Amino acid sequence: METTTAIEHPLTDAIAERLGDGEPHTARVLAASVASAVRVALEQWLRTTAPSSTTSGLIVPSGSQPELLRTTLAPLAPALDAAEQRALRHHRHQ
């Protein structure tokens, strides 16, 4: 799960570059949201089984990782699209 924290800064940079530097907080908030969605997907995918007398809490991937990522990222699509559209309008008016 530390990976999701590690991707936040590079995501912020990539989003800021794509949007231009019009609103620096927008890129940071969007990157944090994406990192959180990835964390939720990974937690779901890597569920730990309850320890029993024969196991010690095995991590058992469940479901399709790409599908879980699509599902958890889907709610962010409108915000990402809106930020990109706002940046495009801003660049056209300059």
Biotite code that builds the C-alpha atoms (Angstrom):
import biotite.structure as struc

atoms = struc.array([
    struc.Atom([0.000, 0.000, 0.000], chain_id="A", res_id=1, res_name="MET", atom_name="CA", element="C"),
    struc.Atom([3.005, 2.300, 0.339], chain_id="A", res_id=2, res_name="GLU", atom_name="CA", element="C"),
    struc.Atom([3.119, 2.292, -3.451], chain_id="A", res_id=3, res_name="THR", atom_name="CA", element="C"),
    struc.Atom([-0.052, 4.347, -3.607], chain_id="A", res_id=4, res_name="THR", atom_name="CA", element="C"),
    struc.Atom([1.621, 7.073, -1.550], chain_id="A", res_id=5, res_name="THR", atom_name="CA", element="C"),
    struc.Atom([4.709, 6.861, -3.731], chain_id="A", res_id=6, res_name="ALA", atom_name="CA", element="C"),
    struc.Atom([2.709, 7.466, -6.927], chain_id="A", res_id=7, res_name="ILE", atom_name="CA", element="C"),
    struc.Atom([1.035, 10.626, -5.645], chain_id="A", res_id=8, res_name="GLU", atom_name="CA", element="C"),
    struc.Atom([3.921, 13.050, -6.319], chain_id="A", res_id=9, res_name="HIS", atom_name="CA", element="C"),
    struc.Atom([4.674, 11.822, -9.859], chain_id="A", res_id=10, res_name="PRO", atom_name="CA", element="C"),
    struc.Atom([0.928, 11.865, -10.586], chain_id="A", res_id=11, res_name="LEU", atom_name="CA", element="C"),
    struc.Atom([0.725, 15.448, -9.324], chain_id="A", res_id=12, res_name="THR", atom_name="CA", element="C"),
    struc.Atom([3.551, 16.425, -11.667], chain_id="A", res_id=13, res_name="ASP", atom_name="CA", element="C"),
    struc.Atom([1.981, 14.639, -14.649], chain_id="A", res_id=14, res_name="ALA", atom_name="CA", element="C"),
    struc.Atom([-1.469, 16.117, -14.034], chain_id="A", res_id=15, res_name="ILE", atom_name="CA", element="C"),
    struc.Atom([-0.042, 19.609, -13.480], chain_id="A", res_id=16, res_name="ALA", atom_name="CA", element="C"),
    struc.Atom([1.887, 19.358, -16.743], chain_id="A", res_id=17, res_name="GLU", atom_name="CA", element="C"),
    struc.Atom([-1.197, 18.229, -18.634], chain_id="A", res_id=18, res_name="ARG", atom_name="CA", element="C"),
    struc.Atom([-3.386, 20.951, -17.127], chain_id="A", res_id=19, res_name="LEU", atom_name="CA", element="C"),
    struc.Atom([-0.802, 23.676, -17.240], chain_id="A", res_id=20, res_name="GLY", atom_name="CA", element="C"),
    struc.Atom([0.063, 25.475, -14.040], chain_id="A", res_id=21, res_name="ASP", atom_name="CA", element="C"),
    struc.Atom([-3.180, 27.447, -13.833], chain_id="A", res_id=22, res_name="GLY", atom_name="CA", element="C"),
    struc.Atom([-4.351, 25.938, -10.549], chain_id="A", res_id=23, res_name="GLU", atom_name="CA", element="C"),
    struc.Atom([-1.608, 24.122, -8.641], chain_id="A", res_id=24, res_name="PRO", atom_name="CA", element="C"),
    struc.Atom([-3.977, 22.704, -6.009], chain_id="A", res_id=25, res_name="HIS", atom_name="CA", element="C"),
    struc.Atom([-6.134, 21.036, -8.648], chain_id="A", res_id=26, res_name="THR", atom_name="CA", element="C"),
    struc.Atom([-3.345, 18.692, -9.755], chain_id="A", res_id=27, res_name="ALA", atom_name="CA", element="C"),
    struc.Atom([-2.466, 17.823, -6.189], chain_id="A", res_id=28, res_name="ARG", atom_name="CA", element="C"),
    struc.Atom([-6.072, 17.078, -5.187], chain_id="A", res_id=29, res_name="VAL", atom_name="CA", element="C"),
    struc.Atom([-6.695, 15.004, -8.313], chain_id="A", res_id=30, res_name="LEU", atom_name="CA", element="C"),
    struc.Atom([-3.478, 13.034, -7.799], chain_id="A", res_id=31, res_name="ALA", atom_name="CA", element="C"),
    struc.Atom([-4.367, 12.339, -4.162], chain_id="A", res_id=32, res_name="ALA", atom_name="CA", element="C"),
    struc.Atom([-7.802, 11.158, -5.279], chain_id="A", res_id=33, res_name="SER", atom_name="CA", element="C"),
    struc.Atom([-6.339, 8.828, -7.891], chain_id="A", res_id=34, res_name="VAL", atom_name="CA", element="C"),
    struc.Atom([-3.829, 7.434, -5.372], chain_id="A", res_id=35, res_name="ALA", atom_name="CA", element="C"),
    struc.Atom([-6.669, 6.816, -2.906], chain_id="A", res_id=36, res_name="SER", atom_name="CA", element="C"),
    struc.Atom([-8.748, 5.045, -5.542], chain_id="A", res_id=37, res_name="ALA", atom_name="CA", element="C"),
    struc.Atom([-5.777, 2.822, -6.409], chain_id="A", res_id=38, res_name="VAL", atom_name="CA", element="C"),
    struc.Atom([-5.293, 2.051, -2.707], chain_id="A", res_id=39, res_name="ARG", atom_name="CA", element="C"),
    struc.Atom([-8.956, 1.053, -2.353], chain_id="A", res_id=40, res_name="VAL", atom_name="CA", element="C"),
    struc.Atom([-8.686, -1.227, -5.394], chain_id="A", res_id=41, res_name="ALA", atom_name="CA", element="C"),
    struc.Atom([-5.508, -2.859, -4.095], chain_id="A", res_id=42, res_name="LEU", atom_name="CA", element="C"),
    struc.Atom([-6.983, -3.374, -0.631], chain_id="A", res_id=43, res_name="GLU", atom_name="CA", element="C"),
    struc.Atom([-10.007, -5.065, -2.177], chain_id="A", res_id=44, res_name="GLN", atom_name="CA", element="C"),
    struc.Atom([-7.865, -7.179, -4.487], chain_id="A", res_id=45, res_name="TRP", atom_name="CA", element="C"),
    struc.Atom([-5.397, -8.224, -1.779], chain_id="A", res_id=46, res_name="LEU", atom_name="CA", element="C"),
    struc.Atom([-7.841, -9.112, 0.950], chain_id="A", res_id=47, res_name="ARG", atom_name="CA", element="C"),
    struc.Atom([-6.296, -10.924, 3.877], chain_id="A", res_id=48, res_name="THR", atom_name="CA", element="C"),
    struc.Atom([-8.087, -14.088, 4.841], chain_id="A", res_id=49, res_name="THR", atom_name="CA", element="C"),
    struc.Atom([-8.962, -14.491, 8.476], chain_id="A", res_id=50, res_name="ALA", atom_name="CA", element="C"),
    struc.Atom([-6.339, -16.556, 10.286], chain_id="A", res_id=51, res_name="PRO", atom_name="CA", element="C"),
    struc.Atom([-7.478, -20.067, 11.088], chain_id="A", res_id=52, res_name="SER", atom_name="CA", element="C"),
    struc.Atom([-5.819, -23.074, 12.641], chain_id="A", res_id=53, res_name="SER", atom_name="CA", element="C"),
    struc.Atom([-4.336, -23.981, 9.237], chain_id="A", res_id=54, res_name="THR", atom_name="CA", element="C"),
    struc.Atom([-3.435, -20.523, 7.872], chain_id="A", res_id=55, res_name="THR", atom_name="CA", element="C"),
    struc.Atom([-1.717, -17.483, 9.257], chain_id="A", res_id=56, res_name="SER", atom_name="CA", element="C"),
    struc.Atom([-3.681, -14.781, 7.432], chain_id="A", res_id=57, res_name="GLY", atom_name="CA", element="C"),
    struc.Atom([-2.823, -15.437, 3.821], chain_id="A", res_id=58, res_name="LEU", atom_name="CA", element="C"),
    struc.Atom([-3.197, -12.668, 1.284], chain_id="A", res_id=59, res_name="ILE", atom_name="CA", element="C"),
    struc.Atom([-5.507, -13.923, -1.418], chain_id="A", res_id=60, res_name="VAL", atom_name="CA", element="C"),
    struc.Atom([-5.953, -11.819, -4.554], chain_id="A", res_id=61, res_name="PRO", atom_name="CA", element="C"),
    struc.Atom([-9.605, -11.847, -5.539], chain_id="A", res_id=62, res_name="SER", atom_name="CA", element="C"),
    struc.Atom([-11.195, -10.661, -8.743], chain_id="A", res_id=63, res_name="GLY", atom_name="CA", element="C"),
    struc.Atom([-9.712, -8.847, -11.683], chain_id="A", res_id=64, res_name="SER", atom_name="CA", element="C"),
    struc.Atom([-7.208, -6.181, -10.671], chain_id="A", res_id=65, res_name="GLN", atom_name="CA", element="C"),
    struc.Atom([-7.738, -4.133, -13.864], chain_id="A", res_id=66, res_name="PRO", atom_name="CA", element="C"),
    struc.Atom([-11.519, -4.253, -13.368], chain_id="A", res_id=67, res_name="GLU", atom_name="CA", element="C"),
    struc.Atom([-11.201, -3.171, -9.726], chain_id="A", res_id=68, res_name="LEU", atom_name="CA", element="C"),
    struc.Atom([-8.966, -0.273, -10.790], chain_id="A", res_id=69, res_name="LEU", atom_name="CA", element="C"),
    struc.Atom([-11.482, 0.797, -13.453], chain_id="A", res_id=70, res_name="ARG", atom_name="CA", element="C"),
    struc.Atom([-14.305, 0.598, -10.920], chain_id="A", res_id=71, res_name="THR", atom_name="CA", element="C"),
    struc.Atom([-12.546, 2.639, -8.239], chain_id="A", res_id=72, res_name="THR", atom_name="CA", element="C"),
    struc.Atom([-11.238, 5.230, -10.711], chain_id="A", res_id=73, res_name="LEU", atom_name="CA", element="C"),
    struc.Atom([-14.583, 5.675, -12.521], chain_id="A", res_id=74, res_name="ALA", atom_name="CA", element="C"),
    struc.Atom([-16.028, 8.174, -10.011], chain_id="A", res_id=75, res_name="PRO", atom_name="CA", element="C"),
    struc.Atom([-13.010, 10.422, -10.620], chain_id="A", res_id=76, res_name="LEU", atom_name="CA", element="C"),
    struc.Atom([-13.494, 10.612, -14.394], chain_id="A", res_id=77, res_name="ALA", atom_name="CA", element="C"),
    struc.Atom([-15.865, 13.614, -14.263], chain_id="A", res_id=78, res_name="PRO", atom_name="CA", element="C"),
    struc.Atom([-13.440, 15.597, -12.079], chain_id="A", res_id=79, res_name="ALA", atom_name="CA", element="C"),
    struc.Atom([-10.465, 14.740, -14.282], chain_id="A", res_id=80, res_name="LEU", atom_name="CA", element="C"),
    struc.Atom([-12.428, 15.606, -17.430], chain_id="A", res_id=81, res_name="ASP", atom_name="CA", element="C"),
    struc.Atom([-13.684, 18.881, -15.931], chain_id="A", res_id=82, res_name="ALA", atom_name="CA", element="C"),
    struc.Atom([-10.166, 19.929, -14.920], chain_id="A", res_id=83, res_name="ALA", atom_name="CA", element="C"),
    struc.Atom([-8.882, 19.201, -18.411], chain_id="A", res_id=84, res_name="GLU", atom_name="CA", element="C"),
    struc.Atom([-11.752, 21.119, -20.052], chain_id="A", res_id=85, res_name="GLN", atom_name="CA", element="C"),
    struc.Atom([-11.161, 24.082, -17.724], chain_id="A", res_id=86, res_name="ARG", atom_name="CA", element="C"),
    struc.Atom([-7.467, 24.055, -18.632], chain_id="A", res_id=87, res_name="ALA", atom_name="CA", element="C"),
    struc.Atom([-8.280, 23.929, -22.350], chain_id="A", res_id=88, res_name="LEU", atom_name="CA", element="C"),
    struc.Atom([-10.657, 26.903, -22.034], chain_id="A", res_id=89, res_name="ARG", atom_name="CA", element="C"),
    struc.Atom([-8.036, 28.801, -20.062], chain_id="A", res_id=90, res_name="HIS", atom_name="CA", element="C"),
    struc.Atom([-5.362, 28.168, -22.719], chain_id="A", res_id=91, res_name="HIS", atom_name="CA", element="C"),
    struc.Atom([-7.698, 29.253, -25.534], chain_id="A", res_id=92, res_name="ARG", atom_name="CA", element="C"),
    struc.Atom([-8.369, 32.601, -23.823], chain_id="A", res_id=93, res_name="HIS", atom_name="CA", element="C"),
    struc.Atom([-4.719, 33.476, -23.419], chain_id="A", res_id=94, res_name="GLN", atom_name="CA", element="C"),
])
